[in-house]
Amino acid sequence: MSSLSVTGQPKLSLILPFHNEAGILRDLFQRLYPALSQLGLSYEIICVDDGSTDKTYQALLREREQDLRIKIVRLARNFGKEAALSCGLRLATGLSAITMDSDLQHPPEIIPELVAKWQNGAELVYAIRKNRDTDSQLRRFFSHAFYAIFQKIADIKLPEGAGDFCLLDRKVINAVNALPERNRFMKGLVTWVGFHHETVPFEVAPRPRGSSNWNFFHLLRFAFDGLSSFSTLPLRVWTWSGGLVSLIALTYGVYLTLRTLIYGADVPGYASVMVGILLLGGLQLLSLGMIGEYLARVFTEVKGRPIYFIAEQIGFDDKP
């Protein structure tokens, strides 16, 4: 690739978050360049090193020596992929931007199709995975369950299979950047801002090297973050549960009163008392836990801490 800097505002910004991806980085760029060369558009590649502890940053520096369109951001620590994507979108100068994972499960060969949809008028183009054959059965089940629940209770409709692989028009980029929240569920935020969208299907490839940094509990937490960011139903359900339990208790109280008046008092059973106590105690703890989860998010928001800190950035002040 040419080492000359591209003049003027690029038509496309490609945003790649990295976390310990040194082993796969060269393969990624070898597949990126042919895909980008098909576009006939000026572009920049924004690489966000999200606190990697391996040689990812050094490998990115070597890539930039070959092509000055590569711009590098090193975050002060690992803030998470949502923060890395937010950072990339804020630094992007293109008329459009593509966000994608850097582990090659998002195939670069799909990029021309995303750009074609954008050039034909779409303001937001989702890359939709056709299947989850590369996932375990358990992960596949919970993924389908998440999308099903999200569609039912959330304030927005997130296309099933949509992820962080998508193209955003400059209007969408500006809208997402205007959102101030710190608990960021990026695929939900991108959908929430609206605009005309289209989809492009793709096959997810297995990772050529290494394994995912996301274990089951990370994914479960991420799913709950998404649900709680776009729905208050988990809070409302405890209001309904409390009303239902109160109605049952009132009905049972009336029954006991009438039974005592008719048949006289008897000794209540120990088992039924304990079951009632444990049931109500469990419901109370669950409801308090749910309230605590939302309160923790409020606490995070009101502190107003930045989403990320940049330790170093290279290439953003280059003059043509």
N, C-alpha and C positions, 0 to 999 in steps of 0.2 A: 504493500500500500504506500501511497505517497506520504511523505513526512511534511508536506506543506500544509499550512493552516488554511481552513476554509474561510473565505471572506464573507462578510455580511451575516444576516440572521439565517441560521440553518432552517430548513424546512422540517427536519425531524430531529428530535432528541431521543436517544435510546438510553434508558435508565436501568442500570444493572446493580442490584445489591449483592455484595460479596461477604461471606463469613466463612473463613477457612476453606477456600476453594482453589488453593494454589495448584493442586494436582490436576485440576480440570480446566484451568484458565486458558492454556494454549489451545486446547481442543475447541473451546468456545469461540475464540476469535478466528480460528481457521474456518469455522462454519458461518460466523457472522459476516465476514467480509464478502463472500460471494453473494449472500442474500442482500446485503446493502448495496452492492454494486449494480444489482438489477433495477434499482429504484429510479436512478437518474435524478436523485435529489441530493442536495447538500444535507449533511447530518453532523451531529456530535454524539459521542458516546460518553455518558456520565457514569463512571464507576464509583460506587459508594462502598468503601471498605468499612464494614460494620464491626469494628473491634476485633479483627482477625488476630489469632495468636500464632499462625503459621507464616509462610512466606508470601501470602497473597499480595500484600502491599508492594513488595519488591518485584513480584512478577508483573504487577500492573505498571510499575515504572518502566520495566523493560519493554512492555507493549507500547507505551507512549513514545518511546524512542523511535519506534517504527511509524507511528501515525499520531500527529499532534491533534487530530480530532478527538482523541481519547483524553478525557478530563477526569481527574482523580480527586476524590474526597475521602479523607480518612477521619472517621468519627473518633471522639475521645475514648470511647469504650463501646461495648456491645449494647446498643439501645434497642435492638430488635428490628425485624424486617419492616414493620410498619413505619418506624421512625426513619429508616434508611430510604424507603420509597418517598416519604414526605420530603426529606432532604433533597432527593434527586429532582422532584417536581418543582421545588422552590428555586432550584438552580437552573432548571431547563430554560433555554431561550428559544427553542424551536416553535414553529407554527403548530406542531403536533408533538406528541411524546408517546413512546411505547415503553411500558414497564413489563419486565419479564424476569424470571428467575435465572440465575447464572449456573445452574447445575445441569443444563442441557435437557431437562425434562420438558422445558418449553422450547420446541424446535425453532431455531432461527429461520428455517426455510418457510415458515408461515408469514414472516414479516411482509413480503410483497403483497400477500392477500389482504392483510390488515390495511396496508397503505392504499390499496386499490379501492376498498370500501370507503375509506376516508375521502379519497379524491372524487368519489361518486356522490358525496354529500353526507355521509354518516359522520356524526360528531363524536360518537363513542363506539368503538368496535371491540367486542369481547371475543377472545379466543376461547372456545368452549371445548373441553375435553370430551371425546366421544365415549370413553369408557374408563374404568379404574382397574384394568387388568394388572397393573403394576403394584397395586395396593394389596394388603392382606385382607382376608375376609372380614375381620373385625373392623379394620379401618374403613373398608368399603361400606359396611353396615352403618356405622356411625356417621359417615359422610352423607349417605342418602337420608338418614334420620335428621341430620342437621338441616339440610336443604328443605325437607318436608316441613319441619317445625318452623323454620324461618319464614317460609311462604305463608304459613297459617297465622303467625302471631306478629310478624314484623310490619312496620309501617311502609316498607318498600318491597318490591318483588325482585329478588336476586335470581338471575337465570341459573338453573342447576348446571354445574360444571364450570361456571365462571370463576375465575380466580384473579391473580395479579397480572396475568398475561393479557394486556389490552392496549388499545390505542386511544389516546385522548386528544381531542382538538384543543387549540389554545383557549377557547371559551371554557371548556371543561376543566383544563388545568387551572385557570384563574379562579374558577368557582371552588374547586377543591382546596386550593391554597388559601382561600378566604375563610375556610372553616377553622375556628380557633381551638377546637377540642384537643385534649391530650390523649385520651383513650381512643386510639384511632384504629378502626376496622376498615382498612382502605377499600376493599372491594365493596363494602356497604356504602362508604362515603361517595365513591365514584358513581354508584347507582342512585344514591339519594339526590344528587344535584340535578338529575334529569337529563335532558337533551335527547336528540334522536340517536338511537343506537341500532346496531346490527351485529351479527355474530358470524364467526368463522370457526368451523369444527377442526379439531386436530387430535392426533394420536399422541398420548403421553409415552415417551420412551423411558426405559429404565436408566438409572444413573450409570454412566460409564465407569465412574470410580467413586469410592467412598459410600457413605450412607447419609440419610437425612439427619439434620440437627434437631428435628422435631420428633419427640417421642409421643406416646399416646396421651400422657397427662398434659403436655404442652398443647396438643391439639384440642383436648377437651376444654382446657382453660380458654383457648382462643375462640372456640365455638361459643362458650358462654359469654365472652366479651362481645362477640358479634350480636348475640341475641339481646343482651342487656343494653347495647348501644342503640338499638332500633325498636325496642318494645318495652313497655311497662307492664305487660301482661304477667310476668313472673311476680310482680308486686300485687297486682290486682287479684290474682288467684288466691292469695291468702285472705283477702277480704271476703271473697266468696266462700272459702273454706271455713272461715270463722263464723260466717252467717249460717252455713249449713250445719256445722257442729252445734251452734247455739240453738238452732231450730230443733235438732234431734234431742238435745239436752232438755229443752223446754217440753217437748212432747213426752219424753220419758219421765220428766218430773210430774206432769199432769197424770200420766198413767200410774205412777207410784202412789200419788195422792189418792186417786180414786180407788186403787186396789186396797190401800190401807183403810179407807173409810168403809169399804164393803167387807173385806175379809179380816181386817185387823192387822196389826204390825207383825212382821216376822224379821228374822235375822238375815241381813243381806249377805250374799255370797262373797267370800274373799277374792275369788278369781275374777269376778266381774268388776269389782272395785279396782283391782290392780290393772286390769286391762284398760279400763277407762282412764286411770291416772297416767299410765304409760303412753296411751294413744294421744291424750291431750298434751302431755309433756313433749312428746316427739314433734307434734304439729307446731307447738310454740317455738321449739328450738329451730325447726326448719324455717319458720316464718322470720324469726330473728336473724337467722343466717342470711336469708335472702335480702332482708332490709340492710344488713351489714354490707353485703356485696355492692348494693347501689350506693350506700353511704360512703363506702371506700372510693367509689368513682367520683362522687361529689367532692370528697376530700382532696383527691388528686387534681381535680379541675380548679378548685378554689386556690390551691397553692400557686398555680400559675407558673410552674417550672417549665423551662424550654423542653421541647420534645427531644432534642439532641444537642450536642456540642460538637463543633468541627475542630479537630486538632490540626489539620493541614488540608489545603486544597491546591491543586496544581492544574494550570491550564485555563483558568477562568479569567485571567487578566491579560492573556496574550493579545497583542495587537496584530491585525492582519498585515 
